[in-house]
Amino acid sequence: MTTDVIRFPMRRSAVIWVTNVTGQWVVLNGDHGWIHSDRAGALQDARWLSKNTGLPIRIAA
């Protein structure tokens, strides 16, 4: 599995987003994003982030 980190402008985070963008799964949290080649890897990261930040996960199609 290969992941890349994307930096976004700073913003307050209320949830961890998991979404599919052109065949790549993206996990968004605050000013960071992670691209995954599969849904399972994205959900694994999202669960870890949720556990460590206390934020809920939202999945968008």
MODELLER restraints for C-alpha pairs under 7 A, 6 or more apart:
rsr = mdl.restraints
at = mdl.atoms
rsr.add(forms.Gaussian(group=physical.xy_distance, feature=features.Distance(at['CA:2:A'], at['CA:36:A']), mean=6.67, stdev=0.5))
rsr.add(forms.Gaussian(group=physical.xy_distance, feature=features.Distance(at['CA:3:A'], at['CA:34:A']), mean=6.34, stdev=0.5))
rsr.add(forms.Gaussian(group=physical.xy_distance, feature=features.Distance(at['CA:3:A'], at['CA:35:A']), mean=5.44, stdev=0.5))
rsr.add(forms.Gaussian(group=physical.xy_distance, feature=features.Distance(at['CA:3:A'], at['CA:36:A']), mean=5.44, stdev=0.5))
rsr.add(forms.Gaussian(group=physical.xy_distance, feature=features.Distance(at['CA:4:A'], at['CA:34:A']), mean=5.59, stdev=0.5))
rsr.add(forms.Gaussian(group=physical.xy_distance, feature=features.Distance(at['CA:4:A'], at['CA:35:A']), mean=5.44, stdev=0.5))
rsr.add(forms.Gaussian(group=physical.xy_distance, feature=features.Distance(at['CA:5:A'], at['CA:32:A']), mean=6.79, stdev=0.5))
rsr.add(forms.Gaussian(group=physical.xy_distance, feature=features.Distance(at['CA:5:A'], at['CA:33:A']), mean=5.62, stdev=0.5))
rsr.add(forms.Gaussian(group=physical.xy_distance, feature=features.Distance(at['CA:5:A'], at['CA:34:A']), mean=4.76, stdev=0.5))
rsr.add(forms.Gaussian(group=physical.xy_distance, feature=features.Distance(at['CA:5:A'], at['CA:35:A']), mean=6.81, stdev=0.5))
rsr.add(forms.Gaussian(group=physical.xy_distance, feature=features.Distance(at['CA:6:A'], at['CA:32:A']), mean=5.65, stdev=0.5))
rsr.add(forms.Gaussian(group=physical.xy_distance, feature=features.Distance(at['CA:6:A'], at['CA:33:A']), mean=4.76, stdev=0.5))
rsr.add(forms.Gaussian(group=physical.xy_distance, feature=features.Distance(at['CA:6:A'], at['CA:34:A']), mean=6.12, stdev=0.5))
rsr.add(forms.Gaussian(group=physical.xy_distance, feature=features.Distance(at['CA:7:A'], at['CA:31:A']), mean=5.67, stdev=0.5))
rsr.add(forms.Gaussian(group=physical.xy_distance, feature=features.Distance(at['CA:7:A'], at['CA:32:A']), mean=4.75, stdev=0.5))
rsr.add(forms.Gaussian(group=physical.xy_distance, feature=features.Distance(at['CA:7:A'], at['CA:33:A']), mean=6.33, stdev=0.5))
rsr.add(forms.Gaussian(group=physical.xy_distance, feature=features.Distance(at['CA:8:A'], at['CA:31:A']), mean=4.40, stdev=0.5))
rsr.add(forms.Gaussian(group=physical.xy_distance, feature=features.Distance(at['CA:8:A'], at['CA:32:A']), mean=5.72, stdev=0.5))
rsr.add(forms.Gaussian(group=physical.xy_distance, feature=features.Distance(at['CA:9:A'], at['CA:31:A']), mean=5.52, stdev=0.5))
rsr.add(forms.Gaussian(group=physical.xy_distance, feature=features.Distance(at['CA:10:A'], at['CA:30:A']), mean=6.54, stdev=0.5))
rsr.add(forms.Gaussian(group=physical.xy_distance, feature=features.Distance(at['CA:10:A'], at['CA:31:A']), mean=4.81, stdev=0.5))
rsr.add(forms.Gaussian(group=physical.xy_distance, feature=features.Distance(at['CA:11:A'], at['CA:30:A']), mean=5.61, stdev=0.5))
rsr.add(forms.Gaussian(group=physical.xy_distance, feature=features.Distance(at['CA:11:A'], at['CA:31:A']), mean=6.16, stdev=0.5))
rsr.add(forms.Gaussian(group=physical.xy_distance, feature=features.Distance(at['CA:12:A'], at['CA:30:A']), mean=5.88, stdev=0.5))
rsr.add(forms.Gaussian(group=physical.xy_distance, feature=features.Distance(at['CA:13:A'], at['CA:29:A']), mean=6.19, stdev=0.5))
rsr.add(forms.Gaussian(group=physical.xy_distance, feature=features.Distance(at['CA:13:A'], at['CA:30:A']), mean=4.64, stdev=0.5))
rsr.add(forms.Gaussian(group=physical.xy_distance, feature=features.Distance(at['CA:14:A'], at['CA:55:A']), mean=6.38, stdev=0.5))
rsr.add(forms.Gaussian(group=physical.xy_distance, feature=features.Distance(at['CA:15:A'], at['CA:29:A']), mean=7.00, stdev=0.5))
rsr.add(forms.Gaussian(group=physical.xy_distance, feature=features.Distance(at['CA:15:A'], at['CA:55:A']), mean=5.25, stdev=0.5))
rsr.add(forms.Gaussian(group=physical.xy_distance, feature=features.Distance(at['CA:15:A'], at['CA:56:A']), mean=5.19, stdev=0.5))
rsr.add(forms.Gaussian(group=physical.xy_distance, feature=features.Distance(at['CA:15:A'], at['CA:57:A']), mean=5.79, stdev=0.5))
rsr.add(forms.Gaussian(group=physical.xy_distance, feature=features.Distance(at['CA:15:A'], at['CA:58:A']), mean=6.65, stdev=0.5))
rsr.add(forms.Gaussian(group=physical.xy_distance, feature=features.Distance(at['CA:16:A'], at['CA:27:A']), mean=6.90, stdev=0.5))
rsr.add(forms.Gaussian(group=physical.xy_distance, feature=features.Distance(at['CA:16:A'], at['CA:28:A']), mean=5.72, stdev=0.5))
rsr.add(forms.Gaussian(group=physical.xy_distance, feature=features.Distance(at['CA:16:A'], at['CA:29:A']), mean=5.09, stdev=0.5))
rsr.add(forms.Gaussian(group=physical.xy_distance, feature=features.Distance(at['CA:16:A'], at['CA:46:A']), mean=6.55, stdev=0.5))
rsr.add(forms.Gaussian(group=physical.xy_distance, feature=features.Distance(at['CA:16:A'], at['CA:50:A']), mean=7.00, stdev=0.5))
rsr.add(forms.Gaussian(group=physical.xy_distance, feature=features.Distance(at['CA:16:A'], at['CA:55:A']), mean=6.50, stdev=0.5))
rsr.add(forms.Gaussian(group=physical.xy_distance, feature=features.Distance(at['CA:16:A'], at['CA:56:A']), mean=6.18, stdev=0.5))
rsr.add(forms.Gaussian(group=physical.xy_distance, feature=features.Distance(at['CA:16:A'], at['CA:57:A']), mean=4.74, stdev=0.5))
rsr.add(forms.Gaussian(group=physical.xy_distance, feature=features.Distance(at['CA:16:A'], at['CA:58:A']), mean=6.09, stdev=0.5))
rsr.add(forms.Gaussian(group=physical.xy_distance, feature=features.Distance(at['CA:17:A'], at['CA:27:A']), mean=5.52, stdev=0.5))
rsr.add(forms.Gaussian(group=physical.xy_distance, feature=features.Distance(at['CA:17:A'], at['CA:28:A']), mean=4.99, stdev=0.5))
rsr.add(forms.Gaussian(group=physical.xy_distance, feature=features.Distance(at['CA:17:A'], at['CA:29:A']), mean=6.75, stdev=0.5))
rsr.add(forms.Gaussian(group=physical.xy_distance, feature=features.Distance(at['CA:17:A'], at['CA:57:A']), mean=6.01, stdev=0.5))
rsr.add(forms.Gaussian(group=physical.xy_distance, feature=features.Distance(at['CA:17:A'], at['CA:58:A']), mean=5.01, stdev=0.5))
rsr.add(forms.Gaussian(group=physical.xy_distance, feature=features.Distance(at['CA:17:A'], at['CA:59:A']), mean=5.90, stdev=0.5))
rsr.add(forms.Gaussian(group=physical.xy_distance, feature=features.Distance(at['CA:18:A'], at['CA:25:A']), mean=6.89, stdev=0.5))
rsr.add(forms.Gaussian(group=physical.xy_distance, feature=features.Distance(at['CA:18:A'], at['CA:26:A']), mean=5.62, stdev=0.5))
rsr.add(forms.Gaussian(group=physical.xy_distance, feature=features.Distance(at['CA:18:A'], at['CA:27:A']), mean=4.59, stdev=0.5))
rsr.add(forms.Gaussian(group=physical.xy_distance, feature=features.Distance(at['CA:18:A'], at['CA:28:A']), mean=6.57, stdev=0.5))
rsr.add(forms.Gaussian(group=physical.xy_distance, feature=features.Distance(at['CA:18:A'], at['CA:42:A']), mean=6.86, stdev=0.5))
rsr.add(forms.Gaussian(group=physical.xy_distance, feature=features.Distance(at['CA:18:A'], at['CA:58:A']), mean=6.24, stdev=0.5))
rsr.add(forms.Gaussian(group=physical.xy_distance, feature=features.Distance(at['CA:18:A'], at['CA:59:A']), mean=4.75, stdev=0.5))
rsr.add(forms.Gaussian(group=physical.xy_distance, feature=features.Distance(at['CA:18:A'], at['CA:60:A']), mean=6.20, stdev=0.5))
rsr.add(forms.Gaussian(group=physical.xy_distance, feature=features.Distance(at['CA:19:A'], at['CA:25:A']), mean=5.65, stdev=0.5))
rsr.add(forms.Gaussian(group=physical.xy_distance, feature=features.Distance(at['CA:19:A'], at['CA:26:A']), mean=5.32, stdev=0.5))
rsr.add(forms.Gaussian(group=physical.xy_distance, feature=features.Distance(at['CA:19:A'], at['CA:27:A']), mean=6.71, stdev=0.5))
rsr.add(forms.Gaussian(group=physical.xy_distance, feature=features.Distance(at['CA:19:A'], at['CA:59:A']), mean=5.87, stdev=0.5))
rsr.add(forms.Gaussian(group=physical.xy_distance, feature=features.Distance(at['CA:19:A'], at['CA:60:A']), mean=4.85, stdev=0.5))
rsr.add(forms.Gaussian(group=physical.xy_distance, feature=features.Distance(at['CA:19:A'], at['CA:61:A']), mean=5.80, stdev=0.5))
rsr.add(forms.Gaussian(group=physical.xy_distance, feature=features.Distance(at['CA:20:A'], at['CA:26:A']), mean=6.17, stdev=0.5))
rsr.add(forms.Gaussian(group=physical.xy_distance, feature=features.Distance(at['CA:20:A'], at['CA:61:A']), mean=6.08, stdev=0.5))
rsr.add(forms.Gaussian(group=physical.xy_distance, feature=features.Distance(at['CA:24:A'], at['CA:35:A']), mean=6.45, stdev=0.5))
rsr.add(forms.Gaussian(group=physical.xy_distance, feature=features.Distance(at['CA:24:A'], at['CA:36:A']), mean=5.85, stdev=0.5))
rsr.add(forms.Gaussian(group=physical.xy_distance, feature=features.Distance(at['CA:24:A'], at['CA:37:A']), mean=5.22, stdev=0.5))
rsr.add(forms.Gaussian(group=physical.xy_distance, feature=features.Distance(at['CA:24:A'], at['CA:38:A']), mean=6.84, stdev=0.5))
rsr.add(forms.Gaussian(group=physical.xy_distance, feature=features.Distance(at['CA:25:A'], at['CA:35:A']), mean=5.70, stdev=0.5))
rsr.add(forms.Gaussian(group=physical.xy_distance, feature=features.Distance(at['CA:25:A'], at['CA:36:A']), mean=4.91, stdev=0.5))
rsr.add(forms.Gaussian(group=physical.xy_distance, feature=features.Distance(at['CA:25:A'], at['CA:37:A']), mean=6.07, stdev=0.5))
rsr.add(forms.Gaussian(group=physical.xy_distance, feature=features.Distance(at['CA:25:A'], at['CA:38:A']), mean=6.07, stdev=0.5))
rsr.add(forms.Gaussian(group=physical.xy_distance, feature=features.Distance(at['CA:25:A'], at['CA:39:A']), mean=5.93, stdev=0.5))
rsr.add(forms.Gaussian(group=physical.xy_distance, feature=features.Distance(at['CA:25:A'], at['CA:42:A']), mean=6.10, stdev=0.5))
rsr.add(forms.Gaussian(group=physical.xy_distance, feature=features.Distance(at['CA:26:A'], at['CA:33:A']), mean=6.61, stdev=0.5))
rsr.add(forms.Gaussian(group=physical.xy_distance, feature=features.Distance(at['CA:26:A'], at['CA:34:A']), mean=5.54, stdev=0.5))
rsr.add(forms.Gaussian(group=physical.xy_distance, feature=features.Distance(at['CA:26:A'], at['CA:35:A']), mean=4.58, stdev=0.5))
rsr.add(forms.Gaussian(group=physical.xy_distance, feature=features.Distance(at['CA:26:A'], at['CA:36:A']), mean=6.14, stdev=0.5))
rsr.add(forms.Gaussian(group=physical.xy_distance, feature=features.Distance(at['CA:26:A'], at['CA:42:A']), mean=6.67, stdev=0.5))
rsr.add(forms.Gaussian(group=physical.xy_distance, feature=features.Distance(at['CA:27:A'], at['CA:33:A']), mean=5.42, stdev=0.5))
rsr.add(forms.Gaussian(group=physical.xy_distance, feature=features.Distance(at['CA:27:A'], at['CA:34:A']), mean=5.10, stdev=0.5))
rsr.add(forms.Gaussian(group=physical.xy_distance, feature=features.Distance(at['CA:27:A'], at['CA:35:A']), mean=6.59, stdev=0.5))
rsr.add(forms.Gaussian(group=physical.xy_distance, feature=features.Distance(at['CA:27:A'], at['CA:42:A']), mean=6.13, stdev=0.5))
rsr.add(forms.Gaussian(group=physical.xy_distance, feature=features.Distance(at['CA:27:A'], at['CA:46:A']), mean=6.49, stdev=0.5))
rsr.add(forms.Gaussian(group=physical.xy_distance, feature=features.Distance(at['CA:28:A'], at['CA:34:A']), mean=6.64, stdev=0.5))
rsr.add(forms.Gaussian(group=physical.xy_distance, feature=features.Distance(at['CA:36:A'], at['CA:42:A']), mean=5.72, stdev=0.5))
rsr.add(forms.Gaussian(group=physical.xy_distance, feature=features.Distance(at['CA:46:A'], at['CA:57:A']), mean=6.75, stdev=0.5))
rsr.add(forms.Gaussian(group=physical.xy_distance, feature=features.Distance(at['CA:50:A'], at['CA:56:A']), mean=5.93, stdev=0.5))
rsr.add(forms.Gaussian(group=physical.xy_distance, feature=features.Distance(at['CA:50:A'], at['CA:57:A']), mean=6.64, stdev=0.5))
